[in-house]
Amino acid sequence: MRVADVMSREIELVSPDATVQEAATIMAEYDVGAVLIGDHGRLDGILTDRDILLRAVVAGRDPRDVEAREVMSSTLFVCREDDTLEQAFRQMSERQVRRLPVLDRDDRLVGIVALSDLSRHGFEHRLPHEALRDLAEPHRRKTLARNGDDALASDGERAPKDGS
């Protein structure tokens, strides 16, 4: 199965000049956890609910006064509509992201694919449970490692408690 078979094609770029509140309102209206930021066919970044929380709310900034460009993630990882679901998942896993903008052969934005899209199409049954959990809960690995708990090492093996 290909990314084109499961991706969301109904995308609307949110202007980098939009306030965080405006972007969050769009996220709520569409019941999504992220919006793509850009204009005139140019993709500048992605703004996730996590970006809003960590870069605006926790920082005590007023979402009505903060522009999306100030808190969006500007490093984008993308996939192609012809990529397999396995390739998209591998990219998500390696980059620790839950969503990938999808480009066509001419580098035009044609959609977005999320971990939930893969899950809805039965792909999760072919994936290691640990890999899915790490993607769904990226903060878990960092928290466990910070607390010195029985955290997973980057290669998936159990890390020794003494850090060696």
Buried (B, 14 or more C-beta within 10 A) or exposed (E): EBBBEBBBEEBEBBBBEBBBBBBBEBBEEEEBBBBBBBEEEEBBBBBBBBBBEEBBBEEEBEBEEBBBBBBBBEEBBBBBBEBBBEBBBBBBBEEEBBBBBBBEEEEEBBBBBBBBBBBEEEBBEEBEEEBBEBBEEBEEBEEBBEEEEEBBEEEEEEBEEEEE
